[in-house]
């Protein structure tokens, strides 16, 4: 294919052999999830931002799945920030509020509801008739999770179904911009009003996770269910045999073999939760366990989820995704790992 540069793909690290999903018992899943959580808590997280929000929500999901009490790290982290005062300055500053909503449901403490209301007011001032922009002139899949999951959690905690409806509207508005009707996959984002058709793995994880979050709260959103089912079927159809998706999930030659574990973890979590909702359960369940079998060897002994790509701005060409570093621990890797092990644990516990 003219003009392609597969040089990064040709030097991709050798793959680790997957484990048989049968070894991922309830105890193994719970113990691994707790290791991931402990490593996340040791990272020195300080900000009220997106990676931290994914970790906080992941810790809460894992504790719920494992039958553990509310994680002290989450309570302390949120309380410390609320005492200092939260001042969102970007839509990515919203997702930690999902932890506030969760804590309000669990404790009834008014400070958590007040924090949700503050963040909701900030978000409402920036919401128009179309999709929320990540940057001026740019719609990113990330926002469907960062704002959408927050809206769903607040809608449930505060008894405000209109917030869940707004999350659904945003999901469909993002789909209008980012979904490829030919494949069912989602692009990372748009730039200056034009969609860039790079099917980034983490983008598809964000979209899929926000979709199941909405359907769990309100199963009546049939169009979301239809589009989510098509997306997950496309992801399963493009899944490598070893289970872990490349950084671009459509097998693009410039990124083939450059795996990305946080995307795989997020997609796996969405697949498990979709199967529980009856969304193509035969396809989604099988693909989810294949993803977990491939992901598990990339969880280090200390709980670090390795081969997680760094924070990634929208790339205008596929090659851009082949050169993003993946040699450091990242909060979203730990957070999405927690989401994956929590969802797998719930599924395994019901079998």
N, C-alpha and C positions, 0 to 999 in steps of 0.2 A: 504494500500500500504506500503510495507516494507520500513523502514528507514525514513519515512516522519516525520516531526515535525510540527504539526499544532498548537502549543501552542500559537504563536503570533496571528494567525488567530482567535483562540477561544476567545481571549481577545480584539478583534477589537472593536472600539467605535461603539455605536449604530448609525444607519444611520439617517440622517435628511430626513423627507418626501420631495419629490420633489414638485415643483410647476407645475401647469398646464401651458404648454408653451403659452397658449393664453394670460396669464397675462404679457408676455414679449413683451410689445408694443414697438413701436419706442422710445417713451419717456423713458420708463423703461430701455431699453437697452442702450440708450445714457447716461442717468443719472448714471447708474451703471458703465458703462465703464469709465466715467469721474471720478467717485469715486475711481476706481481701479488705474487710472492714477495719481490722486492726491496723493494717498497713496504711489505709486511707487516713485514719485518725493520727498517724505518726508523720504525716507528710508536712505538717506545719501550715495547714490551710488557715487563711486569715481573712479573705475577702468575702463580700456578699455578692457573688457573681455566679456565672453559669456552671462552671465545673464544680464549685462547692455545692451548688443547689442539687446537682445530679447525685453527688455523694450523699448529701443529707437524706434525700428521698430514697436512695438505694439502701442506706442503713435502716431506715424505717421499714422498708419492704422486707428486707431480710429478717429483721427482728420479728415482724408479723408472721412470716413464713415459718420461722424456726420456733415460734412460741416463746421468744425471749422478751424481757421487759423493754420499755422504751430505752433506746441507747443513751446513756448519760452524755456521750459526746455531742449528740444532736441537741439535746436540751440545753447543755451549757453553751454550745456554739450559737444557737439562736438567741438565748437569753443575753449573752454578752453583746451581741450586735444590737438587740433591741434597746439595751441600756445605753449604748453609745449613740444610737439613732441611725436609722437606715435612710439612705438618700439615693434612690435609683437614678442612674443616668443613662441607661440603655435598656432595651427590652430584655437583654440577657441578665439584667439585675432582678428580674421578676421571679425566676424559678425557685430561689430559696424560700419564697413565700409559700410554696407548696408544703414545705415542712411546717410552717406556721399553721396552715390549715389543718394538717394532720395532727399536730400537737393540740390544737383547739378541740378537735373531735375527741381526742383521748383524755384531755384534762379539764376542758371547760374553762380554762384560764383566759380571762378577758384580754390580756395583753396580746395574745396570739391572734384573736379576732381583729383587734385594733390594727395590728400590723397588716393583716390581709386587706382591711379597708383602705389603709394608706396606699398600699401597692395597687389596689384596684382603681383608686382615684387617679393615680399617676398614669396607669395604662389607659383609662377611659379618655384622658385628654389627648392621647395619641392615636386613638382608634377612629378610622374613617370607614367609608362604605366598602373599600376593597381590603386586600390582605395587608396586615401590618408589615411595614417595611423594616428590614434589618438595618439597612443604611438607606439614606435618601436615594431613590431610584432603584433599589435592590430588594427583592423578596427572597428570603432564604428559608429552606426547609427547617432549619434550627428553630425558627420562631414558632412554628406550629407546636413544638414541644415546650419551649421556654415559657411562652405565654399560654398555650393551650392547656397544658397539664396543670399549671397554676390555676387557670379559670375553673377547670373541672374540680380540683380539690377544694377550692373556695366555694363553689356551688354546692358541693356536698356538705361541707362543714357548716356553712352559714345558712343552709336551707334556701338557696337562691337558684332555682333551675334555669333562670335566664342566663346565668353565667356559663352553664354547660351548653346552652344553645349558642352562645357567642363563640365558645371554643369550637363547636361544630361548624359554625359559619366560617370561622377563620380557617379551619382545616380544608373545607371545600374551596375557599378563596385561594389558598395556597395550591391546591390541586389544579385549579384553573390555570395557574401560571407555570407550575413545575411538573405536572404529570405528562408523561409521554403516552399518548393513547395507543400507539402501536405496540408498546411493550408492557405498559402498566407500571414501569419504574418511574422514580422521581429524580429530577435534576437537583443539584445542590442549590442553585439560585439563579437569579436574573441580575443583569447589569444594565443600567440605563434603560430599563424597560424591556430588554431583550433576554430571553431565557438562554442560558449557556447549557447545552445538553451534555453535561458530564454527570454520570450516574454515580455520584459519590456514596460510599457505603454508609457513612455516619448520617448523611442526609436521609437515606432510606430508613435507617434505624429511628431517627427522630420522628419522621412521619408515621411510621408503623406504630411506634409506642404511643404517640398522641392519639392515633386512631383507636387503638384498643382501650385507651383510657376513657375516651368519649363513649364508646359502645358499652363498656362496663357500667358507666353511670346512667346511660340512656340508650337502650338497645333499639329505639325507634328510628334511629338515623340510618335508614336502609341504603341510601346512596353512598354513605361512608363505608358501610359494610361491603357493598359491591366493589368499590374502588380498592379498599383494603385487601379484599380477597384476591383481586387481580394482581395487586402489587406483591403480595406474599407468594402467590403461585409463580410469578415471574422470578422472584428471588430464589425460590426453591429450584426452579428450572435452571438458574444460572449458578447454583451452588457447586463449588468444586467437590470432588469425591472425598477429600480429606475434611471437609466441613467448614473451613474458614474462608470467608469471602476475601477477594482482593480489595484494595482501596477503592477501585471503581468496580462495581458489582456486575458489569456486563461483559467481563472478560476482555476488555480493551487491550490490544497488544502492547501498549506502552506501560501498562501497569500489571500485566499478567504475572502472577506469582508473588507480587508485593502485597502480602496479606495485611489485614487491619483488624485487630482483635476487638477494639471497642465497638466497631460497627457490627461485628459478628455477635458480640454479647447483646447489644441492643436489639438486633434482629431476632436473635434466639428468644429473648424475653417476650418480644411481641408475638412470635410464633406460638409459644406456649400459651400465652393469654388469649390469643385468637382461637386456638384449638379449644380452649375451655368455653369460649363463646359459641362454639359450633361453626366457626369460620373455616371451612375446608379442613376438618380435623385430621383426616388421613394424610394429607399433604403437609400441613403445618406441623403436626406432631412428629412425623418422621424427620423432617428437615431440622426441627429444633434440636432433637437428640443428636443428629449428625453434627450440628454446629457445636453443641456442648462437648462432644467427643473430640472435636478438633481444637476447641478453645482450651480445654482443661490442661494440656501439656504446657501452655503458655502462662499459666499461673505459677509464679516462682515460689520457692519454699517459704519466703517471707511474706507472701501474699500479694506481691506486685503483679499486676496484669501487664505482661511484657508485649512488645510489638504494637503498642498503641501510638497512633500518629499524633503529632503535636497539633495545637490549635491551627486550624486551616481556613484561611480566607478563601473566598471564591476564586478559583483558577479559571482562566479564560480558555485554556486548552487542556486536553487530557494529560499531556506530559507533565504539567505542573503538579499533578497529584503523585507523580512517581518520585519526587525529590523531597517530600515532606519527611522530616526526621521522625524516627520511631524508636529511639534508643533511650528514652527517659520515661520514668513513671509520670502519668498524667492523672489529674483528678477525675476526668470524664472516663478514663479507662477503668479506674477503680469503681466509679459510680455505676457505669453500665455493667461492669462485671457483677456488682451486687444485684442489679436488676435481673441479670440472667440467672444467677444461682438462686435467687429468691423464687423466680418463676418456675425454674426446674424443680426446686424443692416442693413447691405447692403441688406441681403435677405428679411428682414421684410419690408424695404422701397420699395422694388419692388413688394410686394404682393398687 
